[in-house]
Amino acid sequence: MPRNRDPLWSAVHAERAALADDLSALTPEQWKQPSLCGQWSVEEVLAHLTAAASIGPARWFASVIGARFDFDRHNARRLADQLGATPEETLARFRRVRTSTTAPLGPTAAWLGEVVVHAQDIRRPLGITTVPPSSTLTEVARFYARKDFAVPSRTTADGLRLEATDGPFTSGTGPLATGPTVALVMAMAGRAAYCDDLTGPGLATLREQLPHPSPRA
């Protein structure tokens, strides 16, 4: 297989590998743990990531049309396709798509964000402290601050100054919200739990602008 020269896809592959390693020794109870992603369990979020790495634009559109543009229904169907008979099988399916560059549509930064956010959706409830590299988080933060795509991240950050305390990310003007880059990324993705890791006069506004309920995508 030729070496992938796109640094963002390389980051996607690295984050998938790191997540798979983090989940390699989970107990059955941990696989059932609720994630930060809607009503999905840890195992279901992992299956969702496998589904996203397994479907191109044509099949994605066909699935959305088949679901009558009900994206929750579409996501649930694709997730069910990738759930294994056991959590170990679900993890094995995820490992098989580790180096996939298949995606429904949109920029690579969006799919890097998909992996970063859903990995933290899984890790935080499990108490796993793995965090992506600053360079990876900064790419996602910059994308989220300038564009609403799978999540209304730009809208969530509107009218605020966001500043990372552990990296170069800064964005916007207005009341300041500051903290670790991962917390800013997750807050822009609608994960209220990560607002607890942020400070500043803009934090109250950021909380108010979070989508309700938090998005699954």
C-alpha positions in Angstrom: 0.0 0.0 0.0 1.5 3.4 -0.9 2.3 5.7 1.9 -0.4 8.3 2.6 1.2 11.8 2.1 -1.7 13.8 3.5 -0.7 14.8 7.1 -4.3 15.1 8.2 -5.1 11.6 7.1 -1.9 10.4 8.8 -3.3 12.1 12.0 -6.6 10.3 11.6 -4.9 7.0 11.3 -2.7 7.8 14.4 -5.8 8.7 16.5 -7.6 5.6 15.4 -4.7 3.5 16.5 -4.3 5.3 19.8 -8.0 4.8 20.6 -7.9 1.1 19.6 -5.0 0.6 22.0 -6.8 2.4 24.8 -9.8 0.0 24.4 -7.9 -3.2 24.1 -8.4 -4.3 27.7 -11.9 -3.0 28.6 -14.2 -5.1 30.7 -17.7 -6.0 29.5 -19.1 -3.4 31.9 -16.8 -0.7 30.5 -18.0 -1.5 26.9 -21.5 -0.8 28.1 -20.6 2.5 29.8 -22.6 5.5 28.5 -20.5 7.8 26.4 -20.7 11.6 26.1 -22.4 11.1 22.8 -26.2 11.1 23.2 -27.5 7.8 24.4 -24.7 5.7 22.8 -22.5 3.4 24.8 -18.8 3.1 24.4 -19.1 0.2 22.0 -21.8 2.0 20.0 -19.6 5.1 19.5 -16.8 2.8 18.3 -19.1 1.1 15.8 -20.2 4.6 14.6 -16.5 5.5 13.9 -16.1 2.3 12.0 -19.2 3.1 9.9 -17.9 6.6 9.1 -14.6 5.0 7.8 -16.5 2.5 5.7 -18.9 4.5 3.6 -18.2 6.8 0.6 -20.3 9.6 -0.7 -22.5 7.5 -3.0 -23.5 5.0 -0.4 -23.8 7.7 2.2 -26.3 9.6 0.1 -28.2 6.4 -0.6 -28.4 5.7 3.1 -29.6 9.2 4.0 -32.3 9.1 1.3 -33.3 5.6 2.5 -33.7 7.1 6.0 -35.8 10.0 4.5 -33.2 12.5 5.7 -33.6 11.5 9.3 -29.9 11.6 10.3 -30.4 9.9 13.6 -32.1 7.0 11.8 -29.3 6.9 9.2 -26.6 6.9 11.9 -28.3 4.2 13.9 -28.6 1.9 10.8 -24.9 2.4 9.9 -23.9 1.9 13.5 -25.8 -1.4 13.7 -24.0 -2.6 10.6 -20.7 -2.3 12.4 -21.6 -3.7 15.8 -20.0 -7.1 16.3 -21.5 -10.1 18.1 -19.1 -9.2 20.9 -17.2 -6.0 21.9 -14.0 -7.7 20.8 -15.4 -8.2 17.3 -16.5 -4.5 17.3 -13.0 -3.5 18.2 -11.5 -5.8 15.5 -13.7 -4.2 12.9 -12.5 -0.8 14.0 -8.9 -1.9 13.7 -9.5 -3.1 10.2 -10.4 0.5 9.1 -7.5 2.1 10.9 -5.8 3.3 7.7 -8.9 3.9 5.7 -9.3 7.2 3.8 -12.9 6.5 3.0 -15.3 9.2 4.1 -18.9 10.3 3.2 -18.0 13.8 2.1 -16.3 17.0 3.3 -12.8 18.1 4.2 -10.3 15.8 5.9 -10.2 18.1 8.9 -13.8 17.2 9.6 -13.0 13.5 9.7 -10.0 14.2 12.0 -12.4 16.0 14.2 -14.8 13.1 14.1 -12.2 10.7 15.5 -10.8 13.2 18.0 -14.2 14.1 19.4 -15.7 10.6 19.6 -12.5 9.2 21.1 -12.9 11.7 23.9 -16.6 10.9 24.1 -15.4 7.4 25.0 -12.3 8.2 27.1 -13.7 10.7 29.5 -16.4 8.5 31.0 -13.9 5.7 31.3 -11.3 7.8 33.0 -8.8 7.3 30.2 -6.5 10.3 30.1 -5.0 10.0 26.6 -5.1 13.3 24.7 -4.2 13.8 21.0 -1.0 15.8 20.2 -1.3 19.6 20.3 -0.8 19.8 16.5 -3.7 17.5 15.9 -6.0 19.3 18.3 -5.0 22.7 16.9 -6.0 21.6 13.4 -9.4 20.5 14.6 -9.9 23.6 16.8 -9.2 25.9 13.8 -11.6 24.0 11.6 -14.3 24.0 14.2 -13.9 27.8 14.9 -14.4 28.7 11.2 -17.0 26.2 10.0 -20.2 24.5 11.1 -20.0 21.0 9.5 -21.1 17.9 11.4 -21.5 20.0 14.6 -22.5 23.7 14.9 -19.0 24.5 16.3 -18.6 28.0 14.7 -22.1 29.0 15.9 -21.2 27.8 19.4 -18.0 29.9 19.4 -19.7 33.0 17.9 -18.9 36.2 19.6 -16.3 34.7 21.9 -12.5 34.9 22.2 -11.1 31.4 22.6 -7.5 30.8 23.7 -5.7 27.6 24.4 -3.4 27.5 27.4 -1.3 24.6 26.1 -1.0 25.4 22.4 -1.2 28.1 19.7 -4.9 28.0 19.1 -6.7 31.4 19.3 -9.9 32.5 17.6 -12.5 35.2 17.6 -13.2 38.4 19.5 -15.3 39.0 22.5 -15.4 37.7 26.1 -12.6 35.2 26.7 -12.9 31.5 27.3 -9.6 29.7 27.9 -8.3 26.3 28.7 -6.7 23.2 27.2 -7.1 22.8 23.5 -8.9 19.5 23.9 -11.5 21.2 26.1 -12.0 24.0 23.6 -12.5 21.4 20.8 -14.9 19.4 22.8 -16.9 22.4 23.9 -17.2 23.6 20.3 -18.4 20.1 19.5 -21.2 20.5 22.1 -19.8 18.5 24.9 -20.9 20.4 28.1 -18.7 18.3 30.4 -15.6 19.9 29.0 -16.7 23.4 29.9 -15.7 22.4 33.4 -12.1 22.5 32.2 -12.4 26.1 30.9 -12.3 29.5 32.6 -12.9 33.1 31.7 -15.7 35.7 31.4 -16.9 34.1 28.2 -17.6 30.7 29.7 -21.2 31.5 30.7 -22.0 32.6 27.2 -20.3 29.5 25.7 -22.4 27.3 27.9 -25.5 29.1 26.8 -24.6 28.6 23.1 -24.0 24.9 23.4 -26.5 22.9 21.2 -29.2 21.1 23.2 -29.2 18.2 23.2 -25.5 17.7 22.5 -25.1 16.4 18.9 -24.1 12.8 18.2 -22.3 13.5 14.9 
